[in-house]
Amino acid sequence: MGSFSCPLHLTSLDGERSLDVDATVDAGSDFTTLPSGVLTGMGVEPTGSRGFRLADGRQVELQYGHAWATINRESVITLVVFGDENSPPLLGAYTLEGLALAVDPLAQRLV
């Protein structure tokens, strides 16, 4: 299955800071991931950490927190993972499911 990008609006839980990103949609990604500095700059605080398996097969321990995610004027509080500083923004399945969206891989769009 290929990947494509879509606009994602993220807002801190207190509503004070927000950010628009062009996130890569990859149905193989479980969680929405952004560079740690981006999330920290938005005021997202880590609430825990857990092990994750990366696309290259490596196991890593990463922190996670929560933020509002908005796509097409629909919003949900979602788990966001503090990724490496050079990692691209990824829109994961957890967030997509919270927004009641599915991936149409042939048309490369969200439905």
HELIX and SHEET records of a PDB file:
HELIX    1   1 SER A   36  GLY A   41  1                                   6    
HELIX    2   2 ALA A   93  GLY A   98  1                                   6    
SHEET    1   A 6 THR A  32  PRO A  35  0                                        
SHEET    2   A 6 GLU A  74  GLY A  83  1                                        
SHEET    3   A 6 GLN A  59  ILE A  71 -1                                        
SHEET    4   A 6 PHE A   4  THR A  11 -1                                        
SHEET    5   A 6 SER A  18  VAL A  25 -1                                        
SHEET    6   A 6 LEU A  90  LEU A  91  1                                        
SHEET    1   B 4 THR A  32  PRO A  35  0                                        
SHEET    2   B 4 GLU A  74  GLY A  83  1                                        
SHEET    3   B 4 GLN A  59  ILE A  71 -1                                        
SHEET    4   B 4 GLY A  48  ARG A  53 -1                                        
SHEET    1   C 2 VAL A 103  ASP A 104  0                                        
SHEET    2   C 2 ARG A 109  LEU A 110 -1                                        
END                                                                             
